[in-house]
């Protein structure tokens, strides 16, 4: 994996804007794995992705439903693995979701290594009550393309 410089946000809205500016780079079959503690901004980032792909989508954490889908330019499939054991992840039918959309996964560290082999991995950290740090790593060719898009976000 290749690491990038961390971005910092100072509000939930700013975290959402980062997601929204990355959204145009996503295409069907992409995987974005989100890692970080509760309250670090993962769901807010997904809300921004959804706004960029499926305007009007109302994003809620799928902690209990496991999967939420937001149809738009491409379908954004929002998966939350917080309550799922790593051994049970493949049983969720990830291939089916990837055929029709981009997969963004909270608690992405629970994805099998093969699923992270061509992905953008974002690490969320709580810096202070208001500030968050989000750093990126790429795996595989498509992950590297998405990492380049992540770098370009600062220019938008």
N, C-alpha and C positions, 0 to 999 in steps of 0.2 A: 504494500500500500504506500501511496505517496501522500504526505501531509501538506496542508496548506496553512496559510496564516489564519488565525482565528478572527472572526468578526465579532464585534460587541454591539449589543443592543441595550437600550435603556428603558424600553417600554414594550408591553405586549404588542402594540400597534407596529412598532419598528421590527419586531420579530416576524410579524405577519407580512410586512412589506418585503422582507428578505425572501420569504417563500413565494410571494407573488411575482417577484422579479425573476426567480429561477423557473417558474412554471412554464414559460414559453419554450424552454429547452427540453422539456420532457416529451417522450414519445412512448408508444405502446411497447411493453416489454421491459421498460426501465424499472430499476429497483433503487429506492432511496431508503437506507437504513438509518434510523434515528436512535441515538443512545444518550442516556443521561438520567439523572434522578427525577423523581416526581417534582413537578413545579418548575422545571427548567425551561419550559417553553416549547416542547415538542408539538403539542396539539395546536398551539398558536401558529407555529410554523406551517403545519398542515392546513390550517385555515387560510393562510396566505396562498399556499399552492392551489387550494380549491378555488379561491377567488380568481386566480390567474387562469385556471383551466375551465371552471364551471361557475361563472358568475351567478350569484344568488344562492349558492350552496350554503347550507347552514351546518357547519362542522361541529360535531360533538365527539368526544373521546369514545371509541368503541371498546372500552375496557370490559364491559359486560356482554356486548353483542359480538365482539371480536373483530367484525368487519363492517365498514360502511363504504358504500360506493357513491361517487358523485359524478354523474354523467356530464360531459362537456365536450370540448374540442377532442379530448381523449378522456376516457373514464379514469378518474383517480380512485384507486382502491386503497383505503385507509385501514390498516391492520394494526391491532394493539395486542402484543404478546405478553403483557404484564401477567396475566393469569394462566398462561399456557406453559406447560413444561416443554423444554427444547425438543425432547423426543417426539412430541405430539404435533409439531409444527407442520410437517409434510402432509399430515392427514387433513389439513385445512384446504387442500386443493389449490396450491399456489400457481401451478401451471395454468389452470383455467383462468385465474385472475389476470395473469400476465399476457394471455392471448388478446385480451380486449382492453388493456389499460396499463397504466403505470402503477406500481405498487410502492406505497410509502408505509414503512413499518416502524411503529414505536416499539421500543425495547428490541431493536434490530440485532442486538448481540445474541438473541435467541434464535435467529435465523441459522439454518445449517450453513456451514462454511461454503458449500457449493453455491448457495443462493446469494452469498456476498461476493462471489468471485468476479462479478462484473457489475459493480454497484458504486454509487456514491454513498459514503458513510459520513454522517454528521454527528459530531459529539457536542452535546449541550452541557454547559456547566453554569452553576449559579455563582456569580461573582459577589453579588450583594443583593439586598432586597429588591432592587430595581434592575440591576445590571446582569446580563447574561453574556456568555462567550460561546460562540459556535465555531467549531473548527471542522475541516473537511479532510477526508482521505478518499482516494480512488483505488478501486480494484478493477483490473481488466481494461479493455479498450473503451467500452462505453462508459465505464466509471471515469476514465480519464477525460472523456469528452464532457461529461457532466461537471467534473472538477474545473475544467477550463471555463465552463459557463458560470460556475460559482465564483471564479476569479473575476469574471467580467461583470458580475453583479455590482461591484463597487463603481463601475464606470457608468451605470445607468442612472 
